[in-house]
Amino acid sequence: MAAVSVQILTIGKAEPSTDRLISQLATRGHGAMHAETLAEARSLLQSFRFTVVLAQEALPDGRGYDLARTIARQGGNLFVGVALSEILWLPVVERGAIVFGQRALNASVFENEIEMALGAVRVELRREGSLRLETAGPSHRVAAPKRRRIEAA
């Protein structure tokens, strides 16, 4: 049986699209925990380091953005979901850096973004030689185009 690494924390009312994403990531070995409130999330963040945190904008006891400093200190990724006609995900913290306001992601590109965030951490853990590396198979990403080799005549 493959090891499952709990790397994702979801916070707030679970949306169907988020549940589908978590289910797909679970098939690749990425486990998730869930918190309903900001207080529950803060308690979990004191005990665990999550690679990716997905928080709803409006929570019963605060806002998803309120976790930005905590996630930045842990070197993680925080995405805040804003409910419009669909959920629009705003990257707030990426790999420990505050990036709020630089872009927004719709559902069609969000899964790939999460895969890249999880993959980036796997690479960093390998470089550090950490024994905490408990990952599943390869992530599914679109490869960059190959460059043609230009030779002098």
Helices and strands as residue ranges (DSSP letters): E 5-11, H 16-26, E 30-35, H 38-47, E 52-56, E 58-59, E 62-63, G 64-67, H 68-74, E 77-83, E 87-94, E 97-98, H 107-128
